[in-house]
């Protein structure tokens, strides 16, 4: 499954999140995956440098109520890892 962030998501900043321990600001473009395992792709800003086509794989603590961007982004992450 691939879900793309819409203009409404971007306006409401649902596509943005900050990973404090890595000082990383992510602006998601789309999410792929299912169940509890997903990959978010987009632009990452790390120490002022922007990295395009950046990917983060993550696993949710629990499955989202539905497979929508809003539901996926509302669930806390168990772990994550940078893919590129």
Contact map, one row per residue, 1 for C-alpha under 8 A:
111000000000000000000000000000011100000000000000000000000000000000000000000000000000
111100000000000000000000000001111000000000000000000000000000000000000000000000000000
111110000000000000000000000001110000000000000000000000000000000000011000000000000000
011111000000000000000000000011100000000000000000000000000000000000000000000000000000
001111111100001000000000000111000000000000000000000000000000000000001000000000000000
000111111100000000000000000000000000000000000000000000000000000000000000000000000000
000011111110000000000000000000000000000000000000000000000000000000000000000000000000
000011111111000000000000000000000000000000000000000000000000000000000000000000000000
000011111111111000000000000000000000000000000000000000000000000000000000000000000000
000011111111111100000000000000000000000000000000000000000000000000000000000000000000
000000111111110000000000000000000000000000000000000000000000000000000000000000000000
000000011111110000000000000000000000000000000000000000000000000000000000000000000000
000000001111111100000000000000000000000000000000000000000000000000000000000000000000
000000001111111110000000000000000000000000000000000000000000000000000100100000000000
000010001100111110000000011110000000000000000000000000000000000000000000000000000000
000000000100111111000000111100000000000000000000000000000000000000000000000000000000
000000000000011111100000111000000000000000000000000000000000000000000000000000000000
000000000000000111110011110000000000000000000000000000000000000000000000000000000000
000000000000000011111111100000000000000000000000000000000000000000000000000000000000
000000000000000001111111000000000000000000000000000000000000000000000000000000000000
000000000000000000111111000000000000000000000000000000000000000000000000000000000000
000000000000000000111111000000000000000000000100000000000000000000000000000000000000
000000000000000001111111100000000000000000000110000000000000000000000000000000000000
000000000000000001111111110000000000000000011110000000000000000000000000000000000000
000000000000000111100011111000000000000000011100000000000000000000000000000000000000
000000000000001111000001111100000000000001111000000000000000000000000000000000000000
000000000000001110000000111110000000000001110000000000000000000000000000000000000000
000010000000001100000000011111100000000111100000000000000000000000000000000000000000
000110000000001000000000001111100000000111100000000000000000000000000000000000000000
011110000000000000000000000111110000000111000000000000000000000000000000000000000000
011100000000000000000000000111111000011110000000000000000000000000001000000000000000
111000000000000000000000000001111100011100000000000000000000000000000000000000000000
110000000000000000000000000000111110111000000000000000000000000000000000000000000000
100000000000000000000000000000011111110000000000000000000000000000100000000000000000
000000000000000000000000000000001111110000000000000000000000001100000000000000000000
000000000000000000000000000000000111110000000000000000000011111100000000000000000000
000000000000000000000000000000001111111000000000000000001111000000000000000000000000
000000000000000000000000000000111111111100000000000000001110000000000000000000000000
000000000000000000000000000000111000111110000000000000111100000000000000000000000000
000000000000000000000000000111110000011111000000000000111100000000000000000000000000
000000000000000000000000000111100000001111100000000011110000000000000000000000000000
000000000000000000000000011111000000000111110000000111100000000000000000000000000000
000000000000000000000000011110000000000011111000011111000000000000000000000000000000
000000000000000000000001111000000000000001111100011101000000000000000000000000000000
000000000000000000000001110000000000000000111111111000000000000000000000000000000000
000000000000000000000111100000000000000000011111111000000000000000000000000000000000
000000000000000000000011000000000000000000001111100000000000000000000000000000000000
000000000000000000000000000000000000000000001111110000000000000000000000000000000000
000000000000000000000000000000000000000000001111111000000000000000000000000000000000
000000000000000000000000000000000000000000111101111100000000000000000000000000000000
000000000000000000000000000000000000000000111100111111000000000000000000000000000000
000000000000000000000000000000000000000001110000011111000000000000000000000000000000
000000000000000000000000000000000000000011100000001111100000000000000000000000000001
000000000000000000000000000000000000000011110000001111110000000000000000000000000111
000000000000000000000000000000000000001111000000000011111000000000000000000000000111
000000000000000000000000000000000000001110000000000001111100000000000000000000011111
000000000000000000000000000000000000111100000000000000111110000000000000000000011110
000000000000000000000000000000000000111100000000000000011111000000000000000011111000
000000000000000000000000000000000001110000000000000000001111100000000000000011110000
000000000000000000000000000000000001100000000000000000000111111000000000001111100000
000000000000000000000000000000000001000000000000000000000011111000000000001111000000
000000000000000000000000000000000001000000000000000000000001111100000000001100000000
000000000000000000000000000000000011000000000000000000000001111110000000001000000000
000000000000000000000000000000000011000000000000000000000000011111100011011000000000
000000000000000000000000000000000000000000000000000000000000001111100010000000000000
000000000000000000000000000000000000000000000000000000000000000111110011000000000000
000000000000000000000000000000000100000000000000000000000000000111111011000000000000
001000000000000000000000000000000000000000000000000000000000000001111111000000000000
001010000000000000000000000000100000000000000000000000000000000000111111100000000000
000000000000010000000000000000000000000000000000000000000000000000011111110000000000
000000000000000000000000000000000000000000000000000000000000000111111111111000000000
000000000000000000000000000000000000000000000000000000000000000101111111111000000000
000000000000010000000000000000000000000000000000000000000000000000001111111100000000
000000000000000000000000000000000000000000000000000000000000000100000111111100000000
000000000000000000000000000000000000000000000000000000000001111100000011111110000000
000000000000000000000000000000000000000000000000000000000001110000000000111111000000
000000000000000000000000000000000000000000000000000000000111100000000000001111110000
000000000000000000000000000000000000000000000000000000000111100000000000000111110000
000000000000000000000000000000000000000000000000000000000111000000000000000011111000
000000000000000000000000000000000000000000000000000000011110000000000000000011111100
000000000000000000000000000000000000000000000000000000011100000000000000000000111110
000000000000000000000000000000000000000000000000000001111000000000000000000000011111
000000000000000000000000000000000000000000000000000001111000000000000000000000001111
000000000000000000000000000000000000000000000000000011110000000000000000000000000111
